[in-house]
């Protein structure tokens, strides 16, 4: 999935180096992890609200 996102970002004028690709992958994993955590927290709050 990460590779497909990075490939999508490439343009004829810009091809990321291996180091740039590694950085983008690391950042993407952090963003994805934060989104997953937020989703879990939101679901927990919603469930608490529905229980009351």
C-alpha positions as CSV (number, residue, x, y, z in Angstrom):
1,X,0.0,0.0,0.0
2,X,2.8,2.4,0.9
3,X,4.6,1.8,-2.3
4,X,1.4,2.5,-4.3
5,X,0.9,5.8,-2.6
6,X,4.5,6.8,-3.1
7,X,4.3,5.7,-6.8
8,X,1.2,7.8,-7.1
9,X,3.1,10.8,-5.8
10,X,5.9,10.5,-8.4
11,X,5.7,12.7,-11.4
12,X,7.7,12.8,-14.7
13,X,9.7,15.7,-13.1
14,X,10.4,14.1,-9.7
15,X,11.5,10.6,-8.9
16,X,12.2,10.2,-5.2
17,X,15.6,8.7,-4.2
18,X,15.7,5.5,-2.1
19,X,16.3,7.7,1.0
20,X,13.3,9.9,0.2
21,X,11.1,6.9,-0.3
22,X,12.2,5.5,3.1
23,X,11.4,8.8,4.8
24,X,8.0,9.0,3.1
25,X,7.2,5.4,4.1
26,X,8.2,6.1,7.7
27,X,6.1,9.3,7.8
28,X,3.1,7.5,6.2
29,X,3.3,4.7,8.8
30,X,3.2,7.3,11.6
31,X,0.3,9.1,10.0
32,X,-1.6,5.8,9.5
33,X,-0.9,4.7,13.1
34,X,-2.2,8.1,14.4
35,X,-5.3,7.7,12.3
36,X,-5.9,4.2,13.5
37,X,-5.5,5.3,17.1
38,X,-7.9,8.2,16.6
39,X,-10.4,5.8,15.0
40,X,-10.2,3.5,18.0
41,X,-10.6,6.3,20.5
42,X,-13.6,7.7,18.6
43,X,-15.2,4.3,18.5
44,X,-14.7,3.9,22.2
45,X,-16.2,7.3,22.9
46,X,-19.2,6.6,20.6
47,X,-19.8,3.3,22.3
48,X,-19.7,4.9,25.8
49,X,-22.2,7.5,24.6
50,X,-24.5,4.9,23.2
51,X,-24.4,2.9,26.4
52,X,-25.6,5.8,28.5
